[in-house]
Amino acid sequence: MLELALLFFVIAIIAGALGAGGVAGMSMSIAKWLVLIFLVLAIISLLL
């Protein structure tokens, strides 16, 4: 899941550099949610 978040982050950076603001914003939003899900699952797995 963390790999997908990094992939969307890289897509957002590339799209932002090329001037595609909508694609960059959407990719950054997806990356943010994937990182949050990863952190929640990591904390749950450490506690159990």
C-alpha positions as CSV (number, residue, x, y, z in Angstrom):
1,M,0.0,0.0,0.0
2,L,2.9,2.3,0.7
3,E,4.3,1.6,-2.8
4,L,1.0,2.8,-4.3
5,A,1.1,5.9,-2.2
6,L,4.6,6.7,-3.4
7,L,3.5,6.0,-7.0
8,F,0.6,8.5,-6.8
9,F,2.9,11.0,-5.2
10,V,5.4,10.7,-8.1
11,I,2.5,11.0,-10.6
12,A,1.4,14.2,-8.7
13,I,4.8,15.7,-8.9
14,I,5.2,15.0,-12.6
15,A,1.7,16.2,-13.4
16,G,2.3,19.4,-11.4
17,A,5.6,20.0,-13.2
18,L,3.8,19.6,-16.6
19,G,1.0,22.0,-15.6
20,A,-1.8,19.5,-15.2
21,G,-3.2,20.8,-11.9
22,G,-6.3,18.7,-11.8
23,V,-4.4,15.4,-12.2
24,A,-1.8,16.5,-9.7
25,G,-4.4,17.4,-7.1
26,M,-6.3,14.1,-7.6
27,S,-3.1,12.1,-7.4
28,M,-2.0,13.9,-4.3
29,S,-5.3,13.3,-2.7
30,I,-5.2,9.6,-3.4
31,A,-1.6,9.4,-2.1
32,K,-2.6,11.1,1.1
33,W,-5.5,8.7,1.7
34,L,-3.3,5.6,1.0
35,V,-0.7,6.8,3.5
36,L,-3.3,7.4,6.1
37,I,-4.8,3.9,5.5
38,F,-1.2,2.4,5.7
39,L,-0.5,4.2,9.0
40,V,-3.8,3.0,10.6
41,L,-3.2,-0.6,9.5
42,A,0.4,-0.5,10.7
43,I,-0.6,0.8,14.1
44,I,-3.4,-1.9,14.3
45,S,-0.9,-4.6,13.4
46,L,1.6,-3.5,16.0
47,L,-1.0,-3.4,18.7
48,L,-2.3,-6.9,17.9
